[in-house]
Amino acid sequence: MANANLYALLQAGFAADRDSTAIETPARHYSWNDIERISACYANLLESLRLPAGARVAVQVEKSPEALMLYLATLRAGFVYLPLNTAYREAEIEYFLRDAEPSVVVCSPANLSWVSELAGRCGASQVYTLDEHGAGTLDEASADEDERFETVASQPDDLAAILYTSGTTGRSKGAMLSHRNLYSNAQVLNSYWGWTGDDVLLHMLPIFHVHGLFVGAHGALLAGARMIWLPKLDIEQALHYLPRCTVMMGVPTYYVRLLAEPRFTRELCAGMRLFVSGSAPLLADTFNAFRERTGHTILERYGMSETVMLTSNPYDESEGPRIAGTVGRPLPGVQVRVVNDDDIPLGPGLIGKVQVRGPNVFSGYWRMPEKTREEFTADGWFRTGDVGRWGSILDDDGQVIQAIPDHYLSIVGRSKDLIITGGFNVYPKEIESFIDELPGVVESAVIGVPHADFGEAVVAVVVAEPGRTVDPQAVQASLKRQIANFKVPKHIVVVDQLPRNTMGKVQKNVLRETYASLG
């Protein structure tokens, strides 16, 4: 029986010339042999620790090729990878470490003091460091390890990674993704988006996230394609490297900022074949302006931590147009339905809850069996928490406002109040709990409003105690010490009271309408 370990499956797609460049950074080139060699050293180190079966390896480090190789090494050694957003602060990391109970934690050298103390309290047996240049105690500890490693044999449903997602509840949930989940999606995207070994991916996304790690990196590795590896979006570097690339993936912010640069021209993109946008809604204005400027039509797709990619606008123009505001149709092997409250499928034009199933859909939430049962229907469909519609936009009388093919899906909102800003999930309840603790605050409501750059901007509406003053800048400063910057509201509005319905529930829809202009 073939090894179902994701690394072994990706490795089968590596370039035949193992000495050729696989990853290029502004400072260094890494060959396919380097990927195999460095990941082997890391895997041997992990194996030498005598970790229990299914041990978790938690990683919160800056982006580097070595960080990618640590992920691959974790797969090779048969352990479970747990990527953590580099913006998370101590209180957030503590929750993840207590919940996942990793055996190994790898952090940035600058955070070693507090991470090591926290890891010790949470039962992690080993803590290593890795910086943006690939240096640190992980590199030192693995330096004398064998540069060969026989990848552990894995079963398709063995756990490969845990991704924490706020989803639609306040408590973060660990989505358990298997080798089968991740490989099936990589394989489908490889074919559907036309990847070949001649491609060059401009990789500017973070790798603690589905988009950068499971879509971008997996795509290039499986195709044997080169990656130009940049730490983040840097306009000067993007303009420099774009003429050498064929594929770029980004969140809408990337495209907005490229369009703001006059030097970003049609000629610069002449060698490109595919621009992909995801992780947040892309405004139609951006979609249209990009096509007019470059001659390229951005491909929008839809996915989530629990499922990786679910739908995509067509890559091949013979299969249909790419339509602004839609996320296309289900990928091969993936099933999507839009249903009413009784889980009965709805026809085109009707808005309902989006449910999915397929080999890419996760098995459940880490140590949350009850939550897992709640999120799956009796017939095995995953409730995404998103609200969508097939086909055309209709008015209240059922008349077509915008004609869209019936097999195209549009995401029109979320069943809860989850905010997606710059591609990152923000759950309002978490921010509200911090604000409500501050002196002089009676209560707060956190909402997302449309933002041309980030997709959505976080806004907090705060009620002050009678006779007390709440300083918005002081609130922001306090939050920045406690939570990731992307969660900190860009605007804080102080009001006398929050709008409520007859049941006493805060009407966030009213707040979103009232403060929409703040985006």
KALINVEN-V253120 format. One record per residue. BURIAL is + if it has 9 or more other ideal C-beta (glycine too) atoms within 8 Angstrom, else -. Layout:
# KALINVEN-V253120
burial=BURIAL
burial=BURIAL
This chain:
# KALINVEN-V253120
burial=-
burial=-
burial=+
burial=+
burial=+
burial=+
burial=+
burial=+
burial=+
burial=+
burial=+
burial=-
burial=+
burial=+
burial=+
burial=-
burial=-
burial=+
burial=-
burial=+
burial=-
burial=+
burial=+
burial=+
burial=+
burial=-
burial=-
burial=-
burial=-
burial=+
burial=+
burial=+
burial=-
burial=+
burial=+
burial=+
burial=+
burial=+
burial=+
burial=+
burial=+
burial=+
burial=+
burial=+
burial=+
burial=+
burial=-
burial=-
burial=+
burial=-
burial=+
burial=-
burial=-
burial=-
burial=+
burial=+
burial=+
burial=+
burial=+
burial=+
burial=+
burial=+
burial=+
burial=+
burial=+
burial=+
burial=+
burial=+
burial=+
burial=+
burial=+
burial=+
burial=+
burial=+
burial=+
burial=+
burial=+
burial=+
burial=+
burial=+
burial=+
burial=+
burial=+
burial=+
burial=+
burial=+
burial=-
burial=+
burial=+
burial=-
burial=-
burial=+
burial=+
burial=+
burial=+
burial=+
burial=+
burial=-
burial=+
burial=+
burial=+
burial=+
burial=+
burial=+
burial=+
burial=+
burial=+
burial=+
burial=-
burial=-
burial=+
burial=+
burial=-
burial=-
burial=+
burial=+
burial=-
burial=+
burial=+
burial=+
burial=-
burial=+
burial=-
burial=+
burial=-
burial=-
burial=+
burial=+
burial=+
burial=+
burial=+
burial=+
burial=-
burial=+
burial=-
burial=+
burial=-
burial=+
burial=+
burial=-
burial=-
burial=+
burial=-
burial=-
burial=+
burial=-
burial=-
burial=-
burial=+
burial=-
burial=+
burial=-
burial=-
burial=+
burial=-
burial=-
burial=-
burial=+
burial=+
burial=+
burial=+
burial=+
burial=+
burial=+
burial=+
burial=+
burial=+
burial=-
burial=+
burial=-
burial=-
burial=+
burial=+
burial=+
burial=+
burial=+
burial=+
burial=+
burial=+
burial=+
burial=+
burial=+
burial=+
burial=+
burial=+
burial=+
burial=+
burial=+
burial=+
burial=+
burial=+
burial=+
burial=+
burial=+
burial=+
burial=-
burial=-
burial=-
burial=+
burial=+
burial=+
burial=+
burial=+
burial=+
burial=+
burial=+
burial=+
burial=+
burial=+
burial=+
burial=+
burial=+
burial=+
burial=+
burial=+
burial=+
burial=+
burial=+
burial=+
burial=+
burial=+
burial=+
burial=+
burial=+
burial=+
burial=+
burial=+
burial=+
burial=+
burial=+
burial=-
burial=-
burial=+
burial=+
burial=+
burial=-
burial=+
burial=+
burial=+
burial=-
burial=+
burial=+
burial=-
burial=-
burial=+
burial=+
burial=+
burial=+
burial=+
burial=+
burial=+
burial=+
burial=+
burial=+
burial=+
burial=+
burial=+
burial=+
burial=+
burial=-
burial=+
burial=-
burial=-
burial=+
burial=-
burial=-
burial=-
burial=+
burial=+
burial=-
burial=-
burial=+
burial=-
burial=+
burial=+
burial=+
burial=+
burial=+
burial=+
burial=+
burial=-
burial=+
burial=+
burial=-
burial=-
burial=+
burial=+
burial=+
burial=+
burial=+
burial=+
burial=-
burial=+
burial=+
burial=-
burial=+
burial=-
burial=+
burial=+
burial=+
burial=+
burial=+
burial=+
burial=+
burial=-
burial=+
burial=+
burial=+
burial=+
burial=+
burial=+
burial=+
burial=+
burial=+
burial=+
burial=-
burial=-
burial=-
burial=-
burial=-
burial=-
burial=+
burial=+
burial=+
burial=-
burial=+
burial=+
burial=+
burial=+
burial=+
burial=+
burial=-
burial=-
burial=+
burial=-
burial=+
burial=+
burial=+
burial=+
burial=-
burial=-
burial=-
burial=-
burial=-
burial=-
burial=+
burial=-
burial=-
burial=+
burial=+
burial=-
burial=+
burial=+
burial=+
burial=+
burial=+
burial=+
burial=+
burial=-
burial=+
burial=+
burial=+
burial=-
burial=+
burial=+
burial=+
burial=-
burial=+
burial=-
burial=-
burial=+
burial=+
burial=-
burial=-
burial=+
burial=+
burial=-
burial=-
burial=-
burial=-
burial=+
burial=+
burial=+
burial=+
burial=+
burial=+
burial=+
burial=+
burial=+
burial=+
burial=+
burial=+
burial=+
burial=+
burial=-
burial=-
burial=-
burial=-
burial=-
burial=-
burial=-
burial=-
burial=-
burial=+
burial=-
burial=-
burial=-
burial=+
burial=+
burial=+
burial=+
burial=-
burial=-
burial=+
burial=-
burial=-
burial=+
burial=+
burial=+
burial=+
burial=+
burial=+
burial=+
burial=+
burial=+
burial=+
burial=+
burial=+
burial=-
burial=+
burial=+
burial=+
burial=+
burial=+
burial=+
burial=+
burial=-
burial=+
burial=-
burial=-
burial=+
burial=-
burial=+
burial=+
burial=+
burial=+
burial=+
burial=+
burial=+
burial=+
burial=+
burial=-
burial=+
burial=+
burial=+
burial=+
burial=+
burial=+
burial=+
burial=+
burial=+
burial=+
burial=+
burial=+
burial=-
burial=-
burial=-
burial=-
burial=-
burial=+
burial=-
burial=+
burial=-
burial=-
burial=+
burial=+
burial=-
burial=+
burial=+
burial=+
burial=-
burial=-
burial=+
burial=+
burial=-
burial=+
burial=+
burial=+
burial=+
burial=-
burial=+
burial=+
burial=+
burial=-
burial=-
burial=-
burial=-
burial=+
burial=-
burial=-
burial=-
burial=-
burial=-
burial=-
burial=-
burial=-
burial=+
burial=+
burial=-
burial=-
burial=+
burial=+
burial=-
burial=-
burial=+
burial=+
burial=-
burial=+
burial=+
